[in-house]
Amino acid sequence: DKHQLVNERAILLEAGAEEVISDLKKAQESFAKNFGAPSDILAWPYGERPRNISNKDLKKLGFNFCLNTRSGVNFQPVDFMNLKRFAALDFETPEKLGAIIDGYDDLGFLLGKC
């Protein structure tokens, strides 16, 4: 299981490509077993993507969307394999987060700006 920290660094980032792919494959199998189908969305543990994993590798595993921890808006053309997101911790109240979300469409585009 590569989804843990050692000395505050994700083991996943230090693993070889084959190890990461194997780990993600196991995660997909477990997800499918528990939920009836594999996920097409991957949120990178601790927000960092290993440099040795390509979009092609991820697509072979069934992922079509990948989230990182970079905050911000996803402008067109959108790189669906490297989506920015908003961390809920950045907002003091659920109402403030809701107000921000209401200003964006389903893909994170600022409404009326793209």
VEXMIFI-836360 format. One record per residue: residue number from 1; residue in one letter; chain; x, y, z of N, C-alpha, C in turn. Coordinates in nm, 2 decimals, always signed. Each point is the difference from the previous one (the first is absolute). Example, Ala and Ser with C-alpha at 12.3 -4.5 7.8 and 13.67 -1.06 7.14 Angstrom:
2
> k / r / c / n_u / n_v / n_w / ca_u / ca_v / ca_w / c_u / c_v / c_w
> 1 / A / A / +1.32 / -0.57 / +0.78 / -0.09 / +0.12 / +0.00 / +0.09 / +0.12 / +0.00
> 2 / S / A / -0.04 / +0.11 / -0.07 / +0.09 / +0.11 / +0.00 / -0.08 / +0.11 / +0.08
This chain:
114
> k / r / c / n_u / n_v / n_w / ca_u / ca_v / ca_w / c_u / c_v / c_w
> 1 / D / A / +0.08 / -0.12 / +0.00 / -0.08 / +0.12 / +0.00 / +0.09 / +0.12 / +0.00
> 2 / K / A / +0.00 / +0.08 / -0.11 / +0.08 / +0.11 / -0.02 / -0.06 / +0.13 / +0.05
> 3 / H / A / -0.13 / +0.00 / +0.05 / -0.07 / +0.12 / +0.04 / +0.02 / +0.03 / +0.14
> 4 / Q / A / +0.13 / +0.02 / +0.04 / +0.03 / +0.04 / +0.14 / +0.12 / +0.09 / +0.00
> 5 / L / A / +0.03 / +0.06 / +0.11 / +0.11 / +0.09 / +0.01 / +0.11 / -0.06 / +0.08
> 6 / V / A / +0.12 / +0.03 / -0.04 / +0.12 / -0.03 / +0.08 / +0.08 / +0.12 / +0.01
> 7 / N / A / +0.03 / +0.05 / +0.12 / +0.07 / +0.13 / +0.02 / -0.07 / +0.11 / -0.08
> 8 / E / A / -0.13 / +0.00 / +0.01 / -0.08 / +0.11 / -0.06 / +0.00 / +0.00 / -0.16
> 9 / R / A / +0.05 / -0.11 / -0.06 / +0.00 / -0.01 / -0.14 / -0.07 / -0.12 / -0.05
> 10 / A / A / -0.08 / +0.01 / -0.10 / -0.08 / -0.11 / -0.05 / +0.09 / -0.11 / -0.06
> 11 / I / A / -0.02 / -0.12 / +0.05 / +0.08 / -0.11 / -0.06 / -0.03 / -0.02 / -0.15
> 12 / L / A / -0.12 / +0.03 / -0.04 / -0.04 / -0.01 / -0.14 / +0.10 / +0.08 / -0.09
> 13 / L / A / +0.05 / +0.12 / +0.05 / +0.09 / +0.08 / -0.09 / +0.13 / -0.06 / -0.01
> 14 / E / A / +0.04 / -0.09 / +0.09 / +0.13 / -0.06 / -0.01 / +0.00 / -0.14 / -0.07
> 15 / A / A / -0.11 / -0.05 / -0.02 / -0.02 / -0.13 / -0.06 / +0.03 / +0.00 / -0.15
> 16 / G / A / +0.04 / -0.11 / -0.06 / +0.02 / -0.02 / -0.14 / -0.14 / +0.00 / -0.07
> 17 / A / A / +0.01 / +0.02 / -0.13 / -0.13 / +0.01 / -0.08 / -0.08 / -0.13 / +0.01
> 18 / E / A / +0.07 / -0.12 / -0.01 / -0.07 / -0.13 / +0.01 / -0.07 / -0.01 / +0.13
> 19 / E / A / +0.07 / +0.04 / +0.11 / -0.07 / -0.01 / +0.14 / -0.12 / +0.09 / +0.01
> 20 / V / A / +0.01 / +0.12 / -0.06 / -0.11 / +0.10 / +0.01 / -0.12 / -0.06 / -0.08
> 21 / I / A / +0.03 / -0.04 / -0.12 / -0.10 / -0.06 / -0.09 / -0.07 / -0.12 / +0.06
> 22 / S / A / +0.08 / -0.09 / +0.06 / -0.05 / -0.11 / +0.07 / -0.09 / +0.04 / +0.12
> 23 / D / A / +0.04 / +0.10 / +0.08 / -0.08 / +0.05 / +0.11 / -0.13 / +0.06 / -0.05
> 24 / L / A / +0.01 / +0.08 / -0.10 / -0.13 / +0.06 / -0.06 / -0.09 / -0.11 / -0.05
> 25 / K / A / +0.06 / -0.10 / -0.07 / -0.09 / -0.11 / -0.05 / -0.07 / -0.07 / +0.11
> 26 / K / A / +0.07 / -0.03 / +0.11 / -0.06 / -0.06 / +0.12 / -0.11 / +0.09 / +0.06
> 27 / A / A / +0.02 / +0.13 / +0.00 / -0.10 / +0.09 / +0.05 / -0.12 / +0.00 / -0.09
> 28 / Q / A / +0.02 / +0.00 / -0.13 / -0.11 / -0.01 / -0.10 / -0.08 / -0.13 / +0.02
> 29 / E / A / +0.07 / -0.11 / +0.02 / -0.07 / -0.13 / +0.02 / -0.09 / +0.01 / +0.13
> 30 / S / A / +0.06 / +0.05 / +0.11 / -0.07 / +0.01 / +0.13 / -0.12 / +0.10 / -0.02
> 31 / F / A / +0.02 / +0.11 / -0.07 / -0.11 / +0.09 / -0.02 / -0.12 / -0.07 / -0.07
> 32 / A / A / +0.04 / -0.07 / -0.11 / -0.10 / -0.07 / -0.08 / -0.07 / -0.11 / +0.08
> 33 / K / A / +0.07 / -0.07 / +0.08 / -0.06 / -0.10 / +0.09 / -0.10 / +0.06 / +0.10
> 34 / N / A / +0.03 / +0.11 / +0.05 / -0.08 / +0.07 / +0.10 / -0.11 / +0.08 / -0.05
> 35 / F / A / +0.02 / +0.06 / -0.12 / -0.10 / +0.09 / -0.06 / -0.06 / -0.04 / -0.13
> 36 / G / A / +0.04 / -0.11 / -0.05 / -0.06 / -0.06 / -0.12 / +0.07 / +0.04 / -0.13
> 37 / A / A / +0.09 / +0.10 / +0.00 / +0.08 / +0.04 / -0.12 / +0.12 / +0.08 / +0.05
> 38 / P / A / +0.11 / +0.00 / -0.08 / +0.11 / +0.07 / +0.03 / -0.02 / +0.15 / -0.01
> 39 / S / A / +0.08 / +0.08 / +0.07 / -0.02 / +0.15 / -0.01 / +0.07 / +0.05 / -0.12
> 40 / D / A / -0.05 / +0.11 / -0.06 / +0.07 / +0.06 / -0.11 / +0.06 / +0.13 / +0.05
> 41 / I / A / +0.00 / +0.03 / +0.13 / +0.05 / +0.12 / +0.07 / +0.11 / -0.04 / +0.10
> 42 / L / A / +0.11 / +0.06 / -0.01 / +0.11 / -0.02 / +0.09 / +0.04 / +0.13 / +0.07
> 43 / A / A / -0.01 / +0.00 / +0.13 / +0.06 / +0.11 / +0.08 / +0.13 / -0.04 / +0.06
> 44 / W / A / +0.11 / +0.05 / -0.05 / +0.13 / -0.04 / +0.04 / +0.01 / +0.01 / +0.16
> 45 / P / A / +0.05 / -0.11 / +0.06 / +0.02 / +0.01 / +0.14 / +0.10 / +0.11 / +0.03
> 46 / Y / A / -0.03 / +0.08 / +0.09 / +0.08 / +0.12 / +0.04 / +0.02 / +0.10 / -0.11
> 47 / G / A / -0.08 / -0.02 / -0.11 / +0.00 / +0.10 / -0.11 / +0.11 / +0.00 / -0.10
> 48 / E / A / +0.10 / -0.09 / +0.02 / +0.12 / +0.00 / -0.09 / -0.01 / -0.12 / -0.09
> 49 / R / A / +0.02 / +0.02 / -0.13 / +0.01 / -0.10 / -0.09 / +0.14 / -0.05 / -0.02
> 50 / P / A / +0.03 / -0.13 / +0.00 / +0.13 / -0.05 / -0.03 / +0.04 / +0.04 / -0.14
> 51 / R / A / +0.12 / +0.05 / -0.02 / +0.05 / +0.04 / -0.13 / +0.01 / -0.11 / -0.10
> 52 / N / A / +0.01 / -0.12 / +0.05 / +0.03 / -0.12 / -0.09 / -0.13 / -0.06 / -0.05
> 53 / I / A / -0.12 / +0.06 / +0.03 / -0.12 / -0.06 / -0.05 / -0.06 / +0.10 / -0.10
> 54 / S / A / -0.03 / -0.06 / -0.12 / -0.05 / +0.08 / -0.11 / -0.16 / +0.00 / -0.01
> 55 / N / A / -0.05 / +0.09 / -0.07 / -0.15 / +0.00 / -0.02 / -0.04 / -0.13 / -0.07
> 56 / K / A / +0.09 / -0.05 / -0.09 / -0.03 / -0.13 / -0.07 / -0.01 / -0.11 / +0.10
> 57 / D / A / +0.09 / -0.01 / +0.10 / -0.01 / -0.10 / +0.10 / -0.13 / +0.01 / +0.08
> 58 / L / A / -0.04 / +0.12 / +0.03 / -0.12 / +0.02 / +0.08 / -0.13 / -0.03 / -0.08
> 59 / K / A / +0.00 / +0.03 / -0.13 / -0.11 / -0.03 / -0.08 / -0.02 / -0.15 / -0.02
> 60 / K / A / +0.11 / -0.07 / -0.01 / +0.00 / -0.15 / +0.00 / -0.07 / -0.06 / +0.12
> 61 / L / A / +0.01 / +0.07 / +0.12 / -0.06 / -0.04 / +0.12 / -0.14 / +0.04 / +0.01
> 62 / G / A / -0.05 / +0.08 / -0.09 / -0.14 / +0.04 / +0.00 / -0.02 / +0.14 / +0.05
> 63 / F / A / +0.10 / +0.08 / +0.03 / -0.01 / +0.13 / +0.05 / -0.02 / +0.10 / -0.11
> 64 / N / A / -0.10 / +0.09 / +0.01 / -0.02 / +0.10 / -0.10 / +0.02 / +0.14 / +0.06
> 65 / F / A / +0.00 / +0.01 / +0.13 / +0.02 / +0.13 / +0.07 / +0.09 / -0.02 / +0.12
> 66 / C / A / +0.10 / +0.09 / +0.02 / +0.09 / -0.01 / +0.11 / +0.00 / +0.14 / +0.07
> 67 / L / A / -0.01 / +0.00 / +0.13 / +0.00 / +0.12 / +0.08 / +0.13 / +0.01 / +0.08
> 68 / N / A / +0.06 / +0.12 / +0.00 / +0.12 / +0.03 / +0.08 / -0.04 / +0.10 / +0.11
> 69 / T / A / +0.09 / +0.05 / +0.07 / -0.04 / +0.10 / +0.11 / +0.03 / +0.14 / -0.04
> 70 / R / A / +0.03 / +0.03 / -0.12 / +0.02 / +0.13 / -0.04 / -0.14 / +0.07 / +0.00
> 71 / S / A / -0.01 / +0.11 / +0.06 / -0.13 / +0.07 / +0.01 / -0.02 / +0.09 / -0.12
> 72 / G / A / -0.12 / +0.01 / -0.04 / -0.03 / +0.10 / -0.11 / -0.10 / -0.05 / -0.10
> 73 / V / A / -0.02 / +0.08 / -0.10 / -0.10 / -0.03 / -0.10 / +0.06 / -0.07 / -0.12
> 74 / N / A / -0.07 / -0.09 / -0.06 / +0.04 / -0.08 / -0.12 / -0.05 / +0.07 / -0.12
> 75 / F / A / +0.09 / +0.08 / -0.07 / -0.04 / +0.07 / -0.12 / +0.02 / -0.09 / -0.12
> 76 / Q / A / -0.08 / +0.03 / -0.11 / +0.02 / -0.07 / -0.12 / +0.13 / +0.03 / -0.07
> 77 / P / A / +0.06 / -0.09 / -0.07 / -0.03 / -0.14 / +0.00 / +0.03 / -0.07 / +0.13
> 78 / V / A / -0.09 / -0.09 / +0.04 / +0.02 / -0.06 / +0.14 / +0.08 / -0.13 / -0.02
> 79 / D / A / +0.10 / -0.01 / +0.09 / +0.07 / -0.12 / +0.01 / -0.07 / -0.09 / +0.11
> 80 / F / A / -0.08 / -0.09 / -0.05 / -0.08 / -0.08 / +0.09 / +0.08 / -0.09 / +0.09
> 81 / M / A / +0.12 / -0.03 / -0.04 / +0.09 / -0.08 / +0.07 / +0.08 / +0.07 / +0.11
> 82 / N / A / -0.02 / +0.13 / +0.01 / +0.07 / +0.09 / +0.10 / -0.09 / +0.11 / +0.04
> 83 / L / A / -0.11 / -0.04 / +0.06 / -0.10 / +0.11 / +0.04 / +0.04 / +0.06 / +0.14
> 84 / K / A / -0.02 / +0.13 / +0.00 / +0.02 / +0.08 / +0.12 / -0.13 / -0.02 / +0.08
> 85 / R / A / +0.01 / +0.03 / +0.13 / -0.12 / -0.02 / +0.09 / +0.01 / +0.11 / +0.11
> 86 / F / A / -0.11 / +0.01 / +0.06 / -0.01 / +0.09 / +0.12 / +0.00 / -0.09 / +0.13
> 87 / A / A / +0.08 / +0.03 / +0.09 / +0.01 / -0.07 / +0.13 / -0.11 / +0.06 / +0.09
> 88 / A / A / -0.08 / -0.08 / +0.06 / -0.10 / +0.05 / +0.09 / +0.06 / +0.07 / +0.12
> 89 / L / A / +0.12 / -0.03 / +0.03 / +0.06 / +0.06 / +0.11 / +0.03 / +0.15 / -0.02
> 90 / D / A / +0.00 / +0.04 / -0.13 / +0.03 / +0.14 / -0.04 / -0.12 / +0.09 / +0.04
> 91 / F / A / -0.11 / -0.05 / +0.04 / -0.12 / +0.08 / +0.03 / -0.04 / -0.02 / +0.14
> 92 / E / A / -0.04 / +0.12 / +0.06 / -0.03 / +0.00 / +0.14 / -0.14 / -0.07 / +0.03
> 93 / T / A / -0.09 / +0.01 / -0.09 / -0.14 / -0.06 / +0.03 / -0.05 / -0.07 / -0.13
> 94 / P / A / -0.09 / -0.09 / +0.02 / -0.06 / -0.07 / -0.12 / -0.07 / +0.10 / -0.09
> 95 / E / A / -0.05 / +0.11 / +0.05 / -0.07 / +0.10 / -0.08 / +0.10 / +0.07 / -0.09
> 96 / K / A / +0.12 / +0.03 / +0.05 / +0.10 / +0.06 / -0.08 / +0.05 / -0.09 / -0.12
> 97 / L / A / +0.02 / -0.13 / +0.04 / +0.03 / -0.10 / -0.11 / -0.11 / -0.01 / -0.10
> 98 / G / A / -0.13 / +0.00 / +0.05 / -0.11 / -0.01 / -0.09 / -0.01 / +0.12 / -0.09
> 99 / A / A / +0.03 / +0.12 / +0.04 / +0.00 / +0.12 / -0.08 / +0.10 / -0.01 / -0.11
> 100 / I / A / +0.12 / -0.05 / +0.03 / +0.10 / -0.02 / -0.10 / -0.04 / -0.10 / -0.10
> 101 / I / A / -0.05 / -0.12 / +0.04 / -0.04 / -0.10 / -0.09 / -0.11 / +0.04 / -0.09
> 102 / D / A / -0.10 / +0.08 / +0.05 / -0.11 / +0.05 / -0.08 / +0.05 / +0.08 / -0.11
> 103 / G / A / +0.12 / +0.06 / +0.00 / +0.05 / +0.08 / -0.10 / +0.06 / -0.08 / -0.12
> 104 / Y / A / +0.01 / -0.13 / +0.02 / +0.07 / -0.08 / -0.10 / -0.10 / -0.11 / -0.05
> 105 / D / A / +0.03 / -0.04 / -0.13 / -0.09 / -0.11 / -0.05 / +0.06 / -0.13 / +0.04
> 106 / D / A / -0.05 / -0.11 / -0.06 / +0.03 / -0.14 / +0.05 / +0.15 / -0.03 / -0.02
> 107 / L / A / +0.07 / +0.06 / -0.09 / +0.14 / -0.03 / -0.03 / +0.10 / +0.10 / +0.06
> 108 / G / A / -0.06 / +0.09 / +0.08 / +0.09 / +0.10 / +0.07 / +0.03 / +0.12 / -0.08
> 109 / F / A / -0.08 / +0.03 / -0.10 / +0.02 / +0.12 / -0.08 / -0.08 / +0.11 / +0.07
> 110 / L / A / +0.06 / +0.12 / +0.01 / -0.07 / +0.12 / +0.05 / -0.11 / +0.03 / -0.09
> 111 / L / A / -0.12 / +0.00 / +0.05 / -0.12 / +0.02 / -0.09 / +0.01 / +0.14 / -0.06
> 112 / G / A / -0.03 / +0.00 / -0.13 / +0.00 / +0.13 / -0.08 / +0.14 / +0.05 / -0.03
> 113 / K / A / +0.10 / -0.07 / +0.03 / +0.14 / +0.05 / -0.02 / +0.07 / -0.08 / -0.11
> 114 / C / A / -0.05 / -0.11 / -0.05 / +0.07 / -0.08 / -0.10 / -0.07 / +0.00 / -0.13
